[in-house]
Structure formats: C-alpha cells, structure tokens
Amino acid sequence: MGLSYQEFVFPMRDALIERIVSHLDDDRFPWTSLTPQNVDAAIPKVEDRQLKGVYLLGLSVGGAIARKYVGQSNQAVYKRLRRHAYFVQDRCGLPSGSVFFKSLGVLIFDSVALETGLIKHYGQQMFWRKTNPLCGWNKGGLGSNDTGAGRDDQKPSGFDRRYPIDITIPKPRLLNPGRTTAKLLLEQVRGRFPYTVRLPDDLSNHPDLDTTINIGQNMQETNLREIIQILLSALPASWTIWVYPGRVVFAYEKPTPEGALVNVAEWPPLIWQDFSHKKCPVVVFRSQAAYL
C-alpha cells in the first residue's frame, strides 16, 4: 500500500545558514573592533574558546561598517579570530581600530559546510576584486600563512598587495638603550611586529651578527624601517633585508633580482598597490644607501 510511508527531506544546512544570517545581520548584535584583547573579552570562557563557528569581518567606512569577509572555522573560531586580529595590524590602508568582527559559536557543526552557503547569501559584496578597492576580502588571501624559506618569490596575495605591512609605524619601548649585538637586537624585536620578520636558520649563528650596536636613549621608540637602517649600518655590505608586502626576510650574499626596488623612499611602494602592474617587485634595503 505504501501510504503509511513518505520520504521527508529537511534542508538542515540551508535552515542553519538562514538562522545564522539572521543573527549576524541583526542590528542588535553589535560589531566589535578586531583586536586580540577584544576577542578575549568577547569569548572569555575556556569552553567557548574551543567551539567551531562562523564570523563576519567588517571595515569602518564613513562612519558605517561595511561587511568585507565571511568565514567558517572548522577549528576553534576563537583562534581564527585571534589570528585575523594579529594579521590585520600594522597594515597600510587599514588604520588601527578600523576592522570589526561578529562571531557565532555553532554547537551543531560537524560535517556541515557553511562557508560556501554564507558567501552565496552575501553575494558579490564579499568577493575579492583587484580592480575595486572597495571590494570584499573573500578569496583575496586574508590571513595567508607565511610561505616559509624557499618560497618567498611566489606571488603575494591580493590582500597583502592592497594592504601591505607598514614598517614605518613607531613602537613604544621597542629598544633597550645600551650596548647589544645585531643578533640580540633581532631577537628582541622580531616578536614585536604582527607579521613575519625572518632570519633564515642557516644565518642564525653567523659571526657577523655578533657585531656590537649602541642603542641611544632617544631610540627607545622607533619603527622597523629605522631598525633596518641601524642593522645595515653595523653589518657588512653583504647583508641585505628584503621586504615583501606581507613579510621581512634577512639575506646574506644574495644577489638583488632584476626589477627590485632598492632603498625606496616612499612607503608603501606605489607599484605594490597598483594592480595594473602584474608583477610585485621586492624591496631590497642595502647598506650602500646614501641615507644610512
């Protein structure tokens, strides 16, 4: 007979996405400035910091917050937000406090692919477009991992090119006055910047790094560009420092590539943010610069 049996299909993912969107877009659900401290304050409980979840990132534009990125974290959403909060700091074109977030810990989450559906809901506003400075950041390389040694010449992400690291931002109490060495100076400052400052492992014990450097009382507040000048003034000319849109790498006896920008005066280099140029040349700082 068969009348006592029917198939029932419940579109769980679609229903979940609909409810998530209604929460994320509710004006009563406030945006919060994306900083590590605010992520900690928003998710204070240890058990909540283990939850998977979804989140929105927005950018303050003209007094309003424009949605820029929607994401899903298949690991703890707390850790993903902390990573983003670290990644967007010290970026040209992203003033401090301009990036905001909303997030939801999702208790029923396993095997549910939400990000594609959320991106589909928000549509083109979330998609990266190199020709549109006001575009969203999905698929633009937001939060890209450091490539690691040997892969520095690969194409930088669109996000890194549009919002390259700013090596000119001063940091209070960055240096300790007195005598130090190039190696100790590097160890002191490398963890103070929200982007990779890498000394390759094969150079970590190079004898040149034992060179003595004197840090004056007036140099406690400084920036990475000035530290680069200090180091290159003390080290032999065979040392160079290569700056990419998303990281800084020390090099020894490495030839300057054709097309590199050497000792640029302006920051950031205009060509980095000009997407009509397909190539994104590395900036190489050398000790032969007249201003060093």
N, C-alpha and C positions, 0 to 999 in steps of 0.2 A: 504493500500500500504506500509506504514512504511518507505519508502526511504527517507522521509524528517526528520527522527528522528534517531539519533545514540547516544549511550552512550559514554561519554568521561570521562575517569578517569585520573586525574592528581595526580601523587605521590608527593604531596606537601612536606611531611616530608623528603622524600629521596632527593628531589631537594634542600630543605633548608639545609640539612646536607652537601650535596655536595658543596654548596656555602660557608657554614661556614668553612668547612675543607680547602677550597682553600684560605680563608682569614687567618686562623690560621697558615697554613703551609707556607704562603708567606714569604720569607726571608726579604722582605721589611717591614714586620710587626715585630717590634723588641720585644725581651724579655726584661722584666724589673725586677730588683731584688725585691722580695716579702717582702716588709716592709710596716707597716701601713702608713708611710709618702709617700711612692711611690704609694700606692693605692690611697691615697688622691690626689696626684698630677696627676695621670693618669685619674681620674674621678672627676674633680673639680666642675662640675656644679651640683647644687642641684637636678635638674630634671633628670639628667642622673644617679644619685645615687639611683633612685627609679626603674630603669629598671631591668627586669629579663634578664638573659643571660647565656652564656656559657664561659668556660675558660679552659686554659691549665696551668698546673704546670710543671716546668722542673727543673732538677738538674744539676748544673755545674760539668762536669766530664772531666778532662783532657783538659780543655780549650774550650770544646764544651758543649752545653746544651742538655741533653737527656730528652725527654718527659717522664713524670712519672705519670701524672694524668690528666684525662679529666672529667670535671664536668658540670652540669647544675644546675642553681639556679632558683627555682620557686618563690623565693622571690628576693629581690634586689641582683644582682650579686656583687655590691659594698660591701654590708655587709658580703657576703660569703667570698670574698677575704680578707676583714679585719680580719675575724675570722681565716682564714688559716694563714694569716701573723702573727697573735698572737700565733697560735698553734705551728708553726714550730720553734719558737725562743727557745734558751737555750736547744738544743737537742744534745745529744752525737751523733757524726757521721754526723751532719748537721751544718757545720761551718757557722758563720754569713755571710750572703750575698750569700749563695750557692743555694738558692731556687729562681726560677724566675717564672714570670707569663705572660700570654697574655689573654685578655678577650674581649668579644663582647657583647654589649647590643643588645638584639634582640627585635625589636619593635613589630613584629607579632609573638606572643609567646603563647597565651592562648591555652591550650589543646593540645599543641604539645610536645610529649615526644621525646626529642633529645638525652638524655644521652646514652640510650641503643644503638642507631644508631652510635653515635660517638665512643663509646667503641668498637663496632663491626668494625668500619672503622680502628681504630688504632691497633686492634688485641691484640695478646698476650703480646706485649711490655708493655701494660698498666696494666696487671693483677698482683695482689699480689702473690708471691711465697715465702713461708717461707724458702725454700732451696736455693733461689737465691738472694744474697744481691743486685744484680743489677736490680731486677725486678721493675715493676711499682707499683703504690700505690692504684689503684682502688681495692676496696673490702678489703683493708688492715686496715681500721679503721682510715684513715686520718681525723682529725677534730672531733674525737669522743667526745661526751658530757661527762662531769663529771658524774659518776654514782650516786653520792649523798650518804648520810649516809645510812648505812644498806646494801649497795651493793658493798662495797669495795673489797670483796673477790671474785668477779666474774672474769673470765678470762680476762686479759688485751688484748687490740688489738694487732695485729701483728705489726702495725706501732709503737706503744708505746714500744714494746719489742726491735725492731730493732733500734729505735732512742729514747731511754729513756731520761727523763729530766736530765739535768746536774745541780746538786746542788752545783757544785764547781766553777761556773763562778762568778768572783767578780763583784759587782755592786758599781759604784762610788756614794758617798754621800748617802749611804743606811741608815746609822745610824747617829743619832744626839748625839754628846758627852754630857755626864752628867748623872744625876740620872733619872731613869724611872722605870716602873714596867713591869713585864712579859706581862701583858695584853696590855699595851700601846705599848710595843715593837712589839708584834704580830700585832696589828692594824696598826702600822707604816709600816711594811714590807710586809704584805700579798698581797697588790695590786701592789707590785713592781716586781712580777715574772709572766711570761707568762704561768703559769699553776696553778692549784688549790692548795692553802695552806689552809687547812680547820681545823678550831676549831669547833667541834660539838656544836650545840646550847645549849645543856644541860650542857656544860662546860664553856660557855662564861662568867658566873659570879662566877666561882669557886673562893673561897677566896685565894687559893694558887697563883692565878695569880696577886694578889696584892703584891707579893714578890718584893722587891727593887733590881734593877740591875744597876750597874755603867758601863757606856759606856766610854771608854778611847778615847783620841784624835786620837790615832793611829788605831781606829777601824771603822772609817767612811766608808772606802771602804772594804767591806767584801763580803762573799757569804752565801748562805743559810745553807750550812753544818756547817760553823762556828757559825752562829746564833743558830742552833740546839744545838751545844755544850754549848753556852752561856746560853740558856734557861734551858737545863737539869742540868747544874751546879748549877742553882739557885733554881730549883723546887725540891720537894721531889721525892724520887725514884719511887713512884707510877705512875709518869708521864713517858710516852714513846712517841716516834714520829715514825710513820710508813710511810715509803716511798715506793710507788709503781712506776712502770715505767712511769706513767703519772700524779701523784699527791702526795701530802704530807698531812698526817692526824695526828692530835694530839689525844692522847688517855690517859685515866686515869683508873688505876686499871684494865687494860685489859691484860689477860694472853698472853704471847708470844706463837704463834702457833708452832706446831711441824714443823721442816724444815725451819723456818725463819732464815734469815741471820742477825746476831746481830753485830752491830757496825763494819761493814765491813771497811776494809782499802782502797781497791781499788774502783774506781768509773768510769764507772758503774760496777755492779757485772757481771762477765763474763757469768754466767748462764742465765741472762736475754736475752742476745743476741745469745745464743746457742740454736737453735730450735730443736736440738736433745733431749733436755730436755723438756718434755711436760709441766711440772709444772714451774711456775714462782714465786718463793718464795718472800714474802715481806721482806723488810729490816727494822729491828726494831732497833732504837737507844735508848739506856738506859743509865742512869747516872752512872752505875757501871763501865763503860768502863775506862780502865787504863789511856787513853789519855785525859780524861775530867778533 
